[in-house]
Every structure is written in structure tokens, then in C-alpha cells.
Amino acid sequence: MKKQKQILDSEGVRRTLIRIAHEILERNKGTQDLVLIGIRTGGAHLASRLQSEIRAIEKTEVPLGIVDITLYRDDLSERGPQAKIRETEIPFDITDKKVVLVDDVLYTGRTIRAAMDALVDFGRPQSVQLAVLADRGHRELPIKADYVGKNIPTSPSENVEVCLKEDGRSNDELLIISLEEKG
Amino acid sequence: MNEAWIRKDLLGLRGLSKEEIELLLQTAKSFQEISLRPVKKVPALRGKTVANLFFEPSTRTRISFELAEKRLSADTINMVGSTSSMVKGESLKDTARNIESLKVDIVVMRHSSSGAPHRLAPILKASVINAGDGINEHPTQALLDMFTVMEKKGKIKGLKISFIGDILHSRVARSNIWGLTKLGAQVTVCGPKTLLPPQIEKLGVSATTDLNEAVRDADVLNLLRIQLERQSESFFPSIREYAISYQINRDILKRAKPDVLIMHPGPVNRGIEITSDVVDGPYSVILDQVTHGLAVRMAVLYLLSGGPREGEE
């Protein structure tokens, strides 16, 4: 049996993203040199939404990229058959840019480590910042988010899921899913 | 979602399912972008070792594999037939076992005997990639040919694809036939009667000795070299006579579709199976094939380097 608890509904997700967009603009004093790079798959959708929110606020288009971190994983090939690779699309030079990495859930930090390794193969950014919709704790690496939608204290037996319309869900929502303890 | 890759080896396209071929082609698509980055390298195969055993001459395929391995951060060792202990009389099995003692993870092998990699694969823990065995198969070449067709035409299903030249000795044609028919292409093979394998139609292709028939309505013409080293010369009166009947030149292309693709696995013999102006002309995607080969081989190496296959996790 799985138990679900809703943390944010569709409106909650929308308001949270608007707040993060404002925070990004405040911290970077506008959109000068700013670029957004979403981590496949959830982070890519959120980055695209942040781009829209920033466009609504500042009337400028911030460059948007997508990074697939599979080839940079530290547990590659210990996981049975290789994971499916999707394309990385960063159609601009990131050198001297302020890169905001976007992901849905921050957990161990290993995904972010892999994403930063991938980024430096594309150039030398002026800075890299991290925006996540949910931070569920349990870090295994010294990594911290600059923009957090929601801090959610969880136990390892719980799972945090971001459901988005882009993935074919009927509504946006942020959920905690508790898995029944196995005996 | 496609199923995951679970095979240890890539010996040919004959035994693969349509879904497995599609997974290989999709994975190659994602690897294409890496060669356009400022740093053309990913750490996916860091710590893995790949042995390239080329018991038969090869330039393109060997260099392509080697570069693919390096771009995935694998360590590589190379052995070429003429400089190896094979010439001192060591058997293929012993050579391979010795190489395995060095804890090699993947063996890429080209051999003049059909079936050589199929013999090695079951006795090695390492994955085996067939880089061409005799006149049997050359799976990565066929995959890069199919990838090129996908890139240029957007599909394979329903396309008419003709292979022209020495079909009998062509492992490229054989692998392509297995792959293309599984993906729903209509394949025609064309060449002098002596260079068409008997009963080739049983593989689901049409065969003709008439070049016009192979060219007319074709979406893709894949030209095969006359393999002088395999003595195909004795199968027809003279190279000149072959060229008169089967050369792809400007005149014959007037009868082709206006958007026909000209492919060739290389090396090209200009003036024999194809004229120079056609090699360099607008229909030719011969150099694109070389570029795509790199992405395809990276995809194959990546998928074969996966972890335990016996269902853990």
C-alpha cells in the first residue's frame, strides 16, 4: 500500500515558481548574463516554466538549455542494464554566464554533482546556482540549493514526487509518497 | 519506453529484434551532440578497458572505434594482425584469453573468417563487438547506414533501398539486409549474376542484374566496393566491363529520384563503382556516414558496458 500526501497543488506549484523567478532576478539583479539549464526530465520542464515566468516579469527571453546527466553518474554500470540516454541541448556558450541549474527534487546531491561535471565540459560559467522545487534532505555530498520551493523533511522510506502536466499528468502537484515498510 | 539493452555482445543484426535496433539508433542520436562540444569527452566508460583486435586491414572502422572509446573515457589497447603473435602461430582463442587476463571489458574484433567473433563471445567474460567478420556481418556499419537514412529521410519504413555491387562478398550488405528488413524497408540487391548470392531472395529482398531497375524509384543507393582483395575480379571479365554496366554516374542518376541518397561504406574506388563527380556531388552522404559512425559506435560501447544482466535490480 502506498500513501500519498499532497504538499503543493497546481496553484501552489505556480505561485512557488513565480517566487523563485523573482528571487533569481533579485539575486542576479536582472537577466544580464543569466541562463537556465534544466536537468532532464523534471528539471527541464521546470526550467522552461521559470523561463516563462521571467519573461512575464522582465519581458526578456533568458536562454534555456537541457542537460542529461546519465553519462556522468557515479553509479553508472553498477545498476544493471545501462539507462536510456537522452540528448543534452545547450545551444549557447555558457562561458562567463550565470548559470541557474534547475531540478525538481534535491535529495542526495549526486545528480547535481554530475550536472556540474557536465556543465564544465561546455565552458566556464561565471557562477552556477541551483534552483529546486523541493528539498527533501539526506544529502550525501556538500551541495546546497540557492532557491528552494519547499523544504520537505522526509524519511528515506518516503518518496517525493513532482507531477507535471508536461509529463502527461492531469494536474501539477507535489506529493510525498510513503512506501509501506517491508518486513 | 524502450526495453533496456541486456545482451553481452553485438555479433550481428541477424539476431536482434526490431526494438533492439531502434534502441541502438535512438541512443546514437543522443551521442551525436557530444562530438560538437568544446570538450568532446564524457566519463561514461572511465576505468573500462577496450581491446581493438583487427586481424584484417581497416582504417575507417578502427579509427572510428578508437575515437568513440576515447570520447567515452575508456582505456584502449590496439592489436593489428600483422604485428601480433597471431603471425607466430597463436590460436585466436589463446590470443583472446591472454587479452582477457589483462581484465579487458570489451573486445572489438575484425577477422577475415566469418563467425570468428561468434566463436569467441561464449568463452570470454568480456563483451565482444563484431567489427566485421569475413563475408558475414558488419553490424556497426549497417547501423550507421541506417542512422544516416533516418537522419536524412526521417524514417526507414517503406523506403526503397538498393545495394549495388559485390553483394556476394559484402558483410555490409548482409548486416544491412537483416536490419533494414526488420525496420520495414524494401531492399533490392543489384550486381552481376556471379556476385549475387544464390537464393538471396529468401532474406526478403529483391535481386536484379539490371542497374536501371535498382536505380529507378530508389530512395537510397548504397554502393559496395569491388573487393579486389577478395578476388572478386575473377567473377566478371574486367573492372572496365563492370564499370560500364554498374557504375553510378551522372547519366544513370538522371533516371533516379530527385532526392536520392548516395551512400558508400568506403573506401571508394573513384571511377569504378562510382564516378568522382558523384562522390563529391549533392546526393552523396558518404562523409556524413563517417560522422554518424562515431555516434553509433559510442552508443554500442555504452550499451554493452552495462552492469550485471542476471536480473539484479
Interface residues (C-beta under 8 A of the other chain):
Chain A: D68 T70 L71 Y72 L76 S77 E78 R79 G80 P81 Q82 K84 I85 R86 E87 T88 E89 D117 A118 V120 D121 F122 G123
Chain B: M1 N2 A4 W5 I6 L23 Q26 T27 K29 S30 F31 Q32 E33 I34 R37 P38 V39 K41 V42 P43 A44 L72 A299 Y302 L303 S305 G306 G307 P308 R309 G311 E312 E313
